[in-house]
């Protein structure tokens, strides 16, 4: 549930171009307005958390919890790639990448 004044993080859809911190300043039935630290206002749909665009280049907003989980997933994916591991969508480890990455980077038991 999104609330007025809630801190969120926005992206423009391209993972490599960065992100912006923001605060929810208006909540409507369909859209929310977020004031970015730059002072600009961005608008996002509440149902799918995008700016209304389609495809991978759509801007998005994330709650802080969602953002932290996303960062863990990205870091875990990097560890898996470094170990030459690619998970298929039907793998029992799919969705559990941080857990698998932790196992791979853990110190061996002596």
Secondary structure, DSSP 8 states (H G I E B T S, - for coil): ---TT-EEEEE-S-GGG-EEEEEEEEE-SSEEEEEETTS-EEEEETTT-B-S--STT--EEEEHHHHHHHHHHHHHHHHHHHTT----TTSTTTT-HHHHHHHHHS----
